[in-house]
Amino acid sequence: MSAVDSLVPARFLTIISHFVIVVTIFWSRDNNIKSSLPLEYTQEQYDNEDRNLVVALAITIGMFAIELAGFFSGVSMFNCSQGLLSIGVHASASVALLFFLFEQWDCTIYWWILAICSVLPALVEILLFVAVFGLKKKPL
């Protein structure tokens, strides 16, 4: 198996691990929300923080949809640059989100993880979509 061929399963597995952790955070977001609030908080503050975290998680799932669409359509499946970027950021996101989940980090940190580890590879994926379908370049 060549190095390029081994990037494909590694990329898929890191994306799926990131996705599983995001779903886990969605199911157990209560502790992270409470860690973002002062000791005494109102229900309105809790609902506002919960809404912000749910929006961030929903954006992340949307970024997964974009990236997986490019991956499964073949646009970026064998693109080495996108593969390495995707593996790096999704592996980093998996580690960071595990800390976020277990250490009950503040919810504002999630937005930074989202921007670096989900939006960045999705934007590159969109650029590859434009290059392949708009400019009629080969997907490699």
Secondary structure, DSSP 8 states (H G I E B T S, - for coil): --HHHHHHHHHHHHHHHHHHHHHHHHHT-HHHHHHHS-SS--HHHHHHHHHHHHHHHHHHHHHHHHHHHHHHHTSSTT-HHHHHHHHHHHHHHHHHHHHHHHTT--THHHHHHHIIIIIHHHHHHHHHHIIIIIS-----
